[in-house]
């Protein structure tokens, strides 16, 4: 069998196998639409659905250009292209182009070239300008609710104009972002909703039990498991609309910048995250959330990240909560830069009480998020003080904005 015949046979088998195994909600809706929006819980099979859709389209049509857009380059590599449900796992090897001049897959530019002349190219939503210029027949947007710069979607839409019926598939766990809510309301968008437990046959029974025991009946569970868009949580100090109202695309000239940190002392899979939030203040007493570097980092990693961020933003100070870790926190920072301006802060009141003055600044429309920070904003709009989940990103935000809005005590400078 020739290479061409083998590739055609593998492509046909991929399609027939998918049609046999896919659940109804994983297949394109039959009604007319420009965008298919799949809102589904964690573990539903969203990545597999998006990868199958874009791969089958590219294999069935010659010389088409397809786009895959994920929140970051890391998401592209690890999830959309790599990983057990990614494109590299599901496209048969015989379907990649095979020649001396061209590679079937280029990791440096996240691009797949197929035997029939079609291409699948990856883009990171964190770089919207890269989507200026290219044109596409089909696109797959993954986790659009987590895109920091929603304008990437606009740039993609400008380029989605090739062929007789260009279409876009969006796979995401919902969050109440402006873009997601607009998509749900559009007439040319077909919406499919699915929950985590619909894919129970492919998920570990122990994991499903843990998710149900821990999150059933909670707002976070409704969002992450049942794909419900939660607009307002009773008792939370923030709402999505409050944050959205003052969101901006870029910061203005700033007079002071702070790196706020709420550190975790361990970094295993059950640990709290270390909150690292960069905030700034302009000359009109307005405040800007600039960057969220939070995550489940080992102490040596978040220490390096804090110092790197301090210099990248030309910040004025690092502010760090020391309830967990005490003097060891400052020693860790000093280990990487002995002279950095640093202030230790200690929580003596509850989180809600500490956050209320900062919430008031938002209500005065004086705090602006530069882009979208999905995980931080989720904590802000869902934390009520009753949950056992530690809002580390929110804590770091509060410490940073408190420092900017109110001078408290002396700065602890070390000059060698």
C-alpha positions in Angstrom: 0.0 0.0 0.0 1.4 3.4 -1.0 2.0 6.1 1.6 -1.0 8.1 0.2 -3.4 5.2 0.4 -2.2 4.3 3.9 -2.8 7.9 5.1 -6.2 8.0 3.5 -7.2 4.7 5.2 -5.9 6.0 8.6 -7.9 9.2 8.2 -11.0 7.3 7.4 -10.6 5.0 10.3 -10.0 8.0 12.7 -13.4 9.4 11.6 -15.3 6.2 11.8 -13.8 5.3 15.2 -14.7 8.7 16.6 -18.3 8.5 15.4 -18.6 5.2 17.2 -17.1 6.2 20.5 -18.1 9.9 20.9 -21.0 10.9 23.0 -23.7 13.0 21.2 -22.6 16.1 23.0 -19.1 15.7 21.5 -20.3 15.9 18.0 -21.0 19.1 16.0 -24.7 20.3 16.5 -26.8 19.8 13.4 -28.4 23.2 13.4 -26.8 26.0 11.4 -24.1 27.9 13.3 -20.8 29.8 12.9 -19.5 29.0 16.3 -20.0 25.8 18.4 -19.5 26.7 22.1 -19.0 23.6 24.3 -19.3 24.6 27.9 -18.4 21.6 30.0 -17.1 20.6 33.4 -13.6 19.3 34.2 -12.9 15.9 32.7 -15.9 16.0 30.3 -13.6 15.4 27.3 -13.4 18.9 25.9 -9.8 18.6 24.7 -10.5 15.4 22.9 -13.6 16.9 21.3 -11.7 20.0 20.1 -8.8 18.0 18.8 -10.9 15.5 17.0 -13.0 18.2 15.3 -10.0 20.2 14.0 -8.1 17.1 13.0 -10.9 15.5 11.1 -11.7 18.7 9.3 -8.0 19.1 8.2 -7.8 15.5 7.1 -11.0 15.5 5.1 -10.1 18.8 3.2 -7.0 19.4 1.1 -4.8 22.5 1.6 -6.8 24.1 4.4 -5.4 26.3 7.2 -6.6 25.6 10.7 -5.9 27.5 13.9 -5.7 26.3 17.5 -5.7 29.0 20.1 -5.0 28.3 23.8 -4.4 30.6 26.8 -0.6 30.2 26.7 2.2 28.6 24.8 2.5 26.0 27.6 -1.2 25.1 27.2 -0.7 24.7 23.5 2.2 22.3 23.9 1.0 20.3 26.9 -2.7 20.1 26.2 -3.8 20.9 22.7 -0.9 19.3 20.8 0.7 17.1 23.5 -1.0 15.1 26.2 -3.2 12.0 25.9 -6.1 13.8 24.1 -4.0 16.3 22.1 -3.6 16.4 18.3 -0.2 14.5 18.3 -1.8 11.6 20.1 -4.9 11.2 17.9 -3.6 12.0 14.4 -2.2 8.8 12.9 1.5 9.0 12.1 1.0 8.1 8.5 -1.1 11.2 8.0 1.8 13.6 8.7 3.7 14.9 5.7 6.8 12.9 5.0 9.5 14.6 3.0 13.1 15.8 3.3 12.1 19.4 3.1 9.2 19.6 5.5 8.5 18.3 9.0 5.2 16.8 9.9 5.3 18.6 13.2 7.4 21.6 14.3 7.4 22.2 18.0 9.1 25.6 17.7 6.1 27.1 15.9 3.4 24.6 17.1 2.5 23.5 13.6 1.3 20.2 12.1 1.6 19.6 8.3 -0.5 16.8 6.9 -0.1 14.6 3.8 -2.9 16.4 1.9 -1.4 19.9 2.2 -3.4 21.0 5.2 -1.9 22.8 8.2 -2.8 23.1 11.8 -1.1 26.0 13.5 -1.1 26.9 17.2 -1.3 30.4 18.7 -1.2 31.7 22.3 -4.0 34.1 23.3 -1.5 35.9 25.4 -0.1 37.3 22.1 -3.1 38.6 20.2 -1.0 40.4 17.6 0.3 37.1 16.2 -3.3 36.5 14.9 -3.1 39.6 12.8 -2.7 38.6 9.1 -3.2 34.8 9.0 -6.4 33.5 7.4 -8.2 30.2 8.3 -10.8 27.8 7.3 -11.5 26.5 10.8 -10.4 27.3 14.3 -10.4 25.7 17.7 -10.3 27.9 20.8 -9.5 26.1 24.1 -10.4 27.4 27.6 -11.4 30.8 26.2 -12.7 31.8 29.7 -9.1 31.8 30.8 -7.7 34.0 28.1 -6.0 37.0 29.6 -6.5 39.1 26.5 -10.0 38.5 25.0 -9.0 40.7 22.0 -7.2 37.6 20.7 -10.7 36.2 19.8 -11.5 39.4 17.8 -8.2 39.0 15.8 -9.0 35.3 15.2 -12.5 36.2 13.9 -11.0 38.7 11.4 -9.0 35.9 9.9 -11.6 33.1 10.0 -12.8 33.8 6.4 -11.6 31.1 4.1 -13.7 28.6 2.3 -17.4 28.3 1.9 -18.3 27.6 5.5 -15.6 28.7 8.0 -16.4 27.7 11.5 -15.0 27.9 15.1 -15.3 25.4 17.9 -14.8 26.7 21.5 -14.2 24.3 24.4 -14.1 25.7 27.8 -15.0 25.4 31.5 -17.2 28.5 32.0 -16.5 31.6 34.0 -18.6 34.7 34.0 -16.4 36.7 31.7 -17.8 39.3 29.4 -16.7 37.3 26.3 -18.3 34.0 27.5 -21.6 35.7 28.3 -21.6 37.5 24.9 -21.0 34.3 23.1 -23.9 32.5 24.9 -26.3 35.3 23.8 -25.2 35.3 20.1 -27.7 34.0 17.5 -24.9 32.4 15.4 -23.5 30.4 18.3 -24.7 26.8 19.1 -24.2 26.1 22.8 -23.7 22.6 24.2 -23.5 22.1 28.0 -22.0 19.0 29.7 -20.9 18.0 33.1 -18.0 16.0 34.5 -20.0 12.9 35.4 -21.1 12.3 31.8 -17.6 11.0 31.1 -17.7 8.7 34.2 -16.7 5.7 32.1 -13.3 7.3 31.4 -12.6 8.7 34.8 -11.3 7.0 38.0 -14.1 6.1 40.4 -12.1 7.4 43.3 -11.5 10.8 41.6 -15.2 11.2 40.9 -16.1 10.4 44.5 -13.6 12.9 45.8 -15.0 15.6 43.5 -18.5 14.9 44.5 -17.8 14.7 48.2 -15.8 17.9 48.2 -17.5 20.2 45.7 -21.1 18.9 45.3 -23.5 21.8 46.3 -20.8 24.5 46.2 -20.6 27.4 43.8 -17.2 26.2 42.6 -18.6 22.7 42.0 -21.5 24.2 40.0 -19.0 26.0 37.8 -16.2 23.5 37.4 -18.2 20.3 37.4 -21.6 21.2 36.0 -20.5 24.1 33.8 -22.9 26.7 35.2 -22.0 30.3 34.8 -22.1 31.7 38.4 -22.6 35.5 38.2 -22.9 36.4 41.8 -22.1 34.5 45.0 -24.0 35.6 48.1 -21.6 37.0 50.7 -18.7 37.6 48.3 -17.2 41.2 48.3 -16.8 41.3 44.5 -19.0 40.6 41.4 -17.8 39.9 37.9 -19.6 43.0 36.7 -17.8 45.2 39.2 -14.4 44.0 38.0 -15.4 44.1 34.3 -16.6 47.7 34.5 -13.2 49.1 35.1 -11.0 46.6 33.1 -8.4 48.1 30.8 -6.1 46.9 28.1 -2.9 48.5 29.4 -1.7 50.5 32.4 -1.0 54.2 32.4 2.1 55.8 33.8 2.6 54.5 37.3 4.2 56.2 40.3 4.6 53.1 42.5 4.5 49.3 42.0 4.3 46.6 44.6 4.8 42.8 44.4 2.4 41.3 46.9 3.1 37.7 48.2 1.1 35.3 50.3 3.5 32.4 50.6 2.8 28.7 51.1 5.5 26.8 53.0 5.1 23.5 51.1 4.5 22.7 47.4 3.0 19.2 47.1 -0.3 18.5 45.2 -2.3 19.2 48.3 -0.6 22.4 49.3 -2.1 25.9 49.1 -0.8 28.0 46.3 1.6 30.9 46.8 -0.1 34.1 45.8 2.1 36.5 43.8 0.3 39.6 42.5 1.9 42.7 41.0 -0.1 45.9 41.5 0.6 49.6 40.7 -0.7 53.1 41.5 -0.9 56.0 39.1 -0.7 59.7 39.8 -4.5 60.1 40.2 -4.8 57.5 43.0 -6.1 54.8 40.8 -4.7 51.3 41.1 -3.9 48.6 38.5 -3.6 44.8 38.8 -0.6 44.1 36.5 0.3 40.4 36.8 -0.7 37.2 38.5 2.3 34.8 39.0 0.6 32.6 41.6 0.8 28.9 41.6 1.8 25.8 43.5 5.5 26.8 43.6 8.3 25.4 45.8 9.8 28.1 48.1 13.0 28.5 46.1 10.9 28.9 42.9 8.5 31.6 44.2 11.5 33.4 45.8 13.2 33.7 42.4 9.9 34.6 40.7 9.3 37.4 43.2 12.8 38.9 42.6 12.5 38.5 38.8 9.1 40.2 38.8 10.4 43.0 41.0 13.0 43.9 38.5 10.9 43.3 35.4 8.3 45.7 36.6 10.8 48.1 38.1 8.9 47.8 41.3 9.3 49.7 44.5 8.9 47.0 47.1 8.1 43.4 47.9 5.4 42.9 50.5 5.1 39.4 52.0 2.7 37.9 54.6 4.7 36.0 57.3 2.1 34.3 59.3 3.4 31.0 57.8 7.1 31.0 57.8 8.0 34.0 59.9 11.6 35.2 59.5 12.3 32.4 57.0 10.2 34.2 54.4 12.5 37.3 54.5 15.6 35.1 54.5 14.4 33.4 51.4 13.9 36.7 49.6 17.3 38.1 50.8 19.0 34.9 49.7 18.2 36.0 46.1 18.7 39.7 46.5 20.0 41.1 49.8 19.2 44.7 49.1 15.7 44.5 47.7 13.2 46.8 49.5 11.0 44.4 51.6 8.2 44.6 54.1 6.8 41.8 56.3 3.1 42.0 57.1 1.2 39.8 59.6 -2.5 39.1 59.5 -4.2 39.9 62.8 -7.8 40.1 61.4 -9.9 37.8 59.3 -9.5 37.7 55.5 -12.9 39.3 54.9 -12.2 42.2 57.3 -8.8 42.8 55.6 -10.4 42.7 52.2 -13.3 45.1 52.8 -11.3 48.4 52.4 -9.9 47.0 49.1 -13.4 46.0 48.0 -14.4 49.6 48.7 -11.7 50.9 46.2 -13.3 48.7 43.5 -16.7 50.1 44.3 -15.3 53.5 43.9 -14.2 52.4 40.4 -10.5 53.1 41.3 -9.0 49.6 40.7 -8.4 48.4 37.1 -7.4 45.0 36.0 -5.0 45.1 33.0 -6.4 42.2 31.0 -8.2 39.2 32.5 -6.9 37.2 35.5 -9.3 34.2 35.6 -8.1 32.4 38.7 -7.7 35.6 40.8 -11.1 36.9 39.7 -12.7 33.6 40.5 -11.4 33.8 44.1 -12.5 37.4 44.4 -16.0 36.7 43.3 -16.5 33.4 45.2 -14.7 33.8 48.5 -17.1 34.4 51.4 -15.0 33.4 54.4 -16.9 30.2 54.9 -14.8 28.0 52.6 -11.8 25.9 53.7 -10.1 26.7 50.5 -7.4 29.4 51.0 -7.7 32.4 48.6 -4.0 32.9 48.2 -4.2 35.1 45.1 -6.8 37.3 46.8 -4.7 37.6 49.9 -1.6 38.7 47.8 -3.8 41.2 46.0 -5.1 42.6 49.3 -1.6 43.0 50.8 -0.3 44.7 47.7 -3.2 47.2 47.3 -3.2 47.8 51.0 0.4 48.9 50.8 -0.3 51.1 47.9 -3.4 52.8 49.3 -2.2 53.3 52.9 1.3 53.7 54.3 1.8 51.4 57.3 5.0 51.4 59.3 8.5 51.7 58.1 9.9 49.9 55.0 12.5 47.3 56.0 15.5 48.3 53.8 18.8 46.4 53.9 21.8 48.2 52.3 25.1 46.4 52.2 
